[in-house]
Amino acid sequence: MPSLFSAYPLGGLTLPNRAVMAPMSRVRAAAGGLATPAMATYYAQRATAGLIVSEGVQPSLVGQSNPGTPGLHTDEQVASWRQVTDAVHVNGGRIFAQIMHGGRVSHQDTTGFQPVGPSAVPGEGSVFTLSGPQPMPVPRALETDEVPQHARAYADAGRRAVDAGFDGVELHGANGYLISQFLSSNANLRDDRYGGSVTGRIRFAVEAAAATVEAVGAARTGIRLSPGGGFWGVVEKDAAELNIALLEELARLDLAYVHLEATTDEDVLLRLRRTWPGALIVNPTVPNGPTQTGLTEADHWLNQGADLISFGRGFLANPDLVERLRTGLPVARVEQATFYQGGDAGYITYPTYQHVA
Ligand SMILES: Cc1cc2nc3c(=O)[nH]c(=O)nc-3n(C[C@H](O)[C@H](O)[C@H](O)COP(=O)(O)O)c2cc1C
């Protein structure tokens, strides 16, 4: 079994260890979806991760989910991200941008547009807006000839990400956002080529990935999936068949990696491991599992064939998570109240381990 602390070649990069910082929205971007100096500090503090995957970044205004999230659809946004990618690289790190189109998990008060989705089916729960949580709006179902432009938005954002100095991009195909809505059997009720059968429902994800590969190259393109996950009310009634079919198509594109959340039974995840021939990142957090995962869960999945392991909250609260896990130092717990509150507290204030004599 490989050690979490051994090097791994990913795309054109050599990762010094196999611990990936999972994407986490922190809603601290400046007006206009711009990255800030505090964001540069936050990511640079965590540069000892084998790979950092950024918070979800919207590829278009209509694709924005929450207020305060950054974008990659204007030149100003590209320029603002350079301080982040430079800071990470100066500290010896590597960073991919997660491209996240919210689809129906969005609100007109945030973007100025009625949200779009595969079908006019609202998500479950409430969506955050500047005036507080509001019921999820009914999205506008995309016309068949509009769908390709939303798939291409991931590629355009990918091109901008590379211009901004990112080492690559991860398409957010997980957690109930646009790609996941197309994969879903209850958010996607379409009867055109983007819906219905498994082949129809995976088409949007495959087109988004293919367009991104064409724009920035396969070595710079990864994708995140949450097989069978029920975020914002999405259901994948045939998770195993659907995700196997998707990975078979994605394998033809030779993506840099697939990033799976442990949102379905382990035997399905192992079938997905066997289907996907390339690099596999596993986020080992299971619903109702330990609140912060560590070396035990990492070793379990490395033993089951994962190549890389991602940690979200572990990296949020421990900029030096890799060193703490490697040397057995205590790991700090997250403070949930500061996840999305803005400002520096609970963002760039988590210290590296301090020895007290
Ligand atoms: C504050 C916060 C923000 C998150 N934002 C994102 C996101 O933007 N994109 C994404 O794919 N997952 C997001 N997640 C999910 C994490 O990437 C991860 O899958 C989840 O936290 C479970 O892993 P963990 O137990 O290691 O934290 C977020 C999680 C947290 C705690």
The ligand as an ORCA input file, in Angstrom:
! r2SCAN-3c Opt
* xyz 0 1
  C     -17.001     25.050      4.353
  C     -17.147     24.000      3.290
  C     -17.316     24.389      1.964
  C     -17.405     23.428      0.941
  N     -17.473     23.836     -0.364
  C     -17.333     22.924     -1.364
  C     -17.169     23.338     -2.720
  O     -17.108     24.527     -3.050
  N     -17.042     22.356     -3.653
  C     -17.083     21.021     -3.341
  O     -16.977     20.179     -4.228
  N     -17.235     20.609     -2.066
  C     -17.325     21.515     -1.071
  N     -17.382     21.091      0.240
  C     -17.285     19.641      0.537
  C     -15.828     19.244      0.838
  O     -15.007     19.341     -0.307
  C     -15.746     17.805      1.377
  O     -16.226     16.904      0.415
  C     -16.538     17.608      2.662
  O     -16.263     18.655      3.595
  C     -16.227     16.275      3.330
  O     -14.837     16.141      3.538
  P     -14.130     16.438      4.958
  O     -14.800     15.539      5.959
  O     -12.697     16.086      4.745
  O     -14.355     17.874      5.295
  C     -17.349     22.039      1.265
  C     -17.214     21.656      2.609
  C     -17.089     22.612      3.615
  C     -16.877     22.160      5.039
*
